[in-house]
Amino acid sequence: MNRIDLANLRRDYAGEPLSKASVDRDPFVQFGKWLNEALDAEITDANAMTVATVNRECRPSARIVLLKGYDKRGFVFFTNYESEKARNLAANPETVLSFFWPQLQRQIMIYGAAGKTSREESESYFKSRPYDSQIAAWASAQSSVIESRAALEKKFAEMRERLGEDVPLPPFWGGFRVVPDRFEFWQGRASRLHDRIVYRLSDGDWNIERLSP
């Protein structure tokens, strides 16, 4: 069925060593270092991350979203609060964020609990979005079934006409901040002996350990 033999589709890795001694004691600083290196390498959508959630029936789902900010308080993304991901997070705030930069042979996973950002923070970001993106937030009932593409484009045109140039923040739209309690930094290495360094939060301190690949 496949033109490519997937079982034999592979490559070796040759990343730089990653060790407990070489990483920063602060996982936020280590994250910033790797993110900056991904940006310097001009990786397309270097801030793209997988957000995994679980619904009330314990059924998992995952999707790609863009990281829009981070600091010691956590990692922020924005979405429709009526979307599947938002409904899942309302039922179970535990989530994991996963960044993958194949050009650098690196992956980062960040575990934690998500909570809504303040209305002021959501509004500040919303106002920074391009005009059509603001309109799209109003036009799309994210994750709901729609009749057709044409119906969506009609709704978009109607919202442009209705809202004008000064688009307010929708009451159903805003940010989530993931407050981490675990980070894992993965560096691809030769012979599949990859380096995995994990930070775990315990009594306010970050404990650093190496995991077997």
HELIX and SHEET records of a PDB file:
HELIX    1   1 LEU A    6  ASN A    8  5                                   3    
HELIX    2   2 PRO A   27  ASP A   40  1                                  14    
HELIX    3   3 GLU A   84  ALA A   91  1                                   8    
HELIX    4   4 PRO A  102  LEU A  104  5                                   3    
HELIX    5   5 ARG A  119  SER A  128  1                                  10    
HELIX    6   6 TYR A  131  ALA A  139  1                                   9    
HELIX    7   7 ARG A  149  LEU A  163  1                                  15    
HELIX    8   8 ALA A  190  ARG A  192  5                                   3    
SHEET    1   A 7 PRO A  60  LEU A  66  0                                        
SHEET    2   A 7 ALA A  48  VAL A  54 -1                                        
SHEET    3   A 7 GLU A  94  TRP A 101 -1                                        
SHEET    4   A 7 ARG A 106  LYS A 116 -1                                        
SHEET    5   A 7 TRP A 173  GLN A 187 -1                                        
SHEET    6   A 7 GLY A  74  ASN A  80 -1                                        
SHEET    7   A 7 GLY A  69  ASP A  71 -1                                        
SHEET    1   B 7 PRO A  60  LEU A  66  0                                        
SHEET    2   B 7 ALA A  48  VAL A  54 -1                                        
SHEET    3   B 7 GLU A  94  TRP A 101 -1                                        
SHEET    4   B 7 ARG A 106  LYS A 116 -1                                        
SHEET    5   B 7 TRP A 173  GLN A 187 -1                                        
SHEET    6   B 7 ASP A 195  SER A 202 -1                                        
SHEET    7   B 7 ASP A 205  LEU A 211 -1                                        
END                                                                             
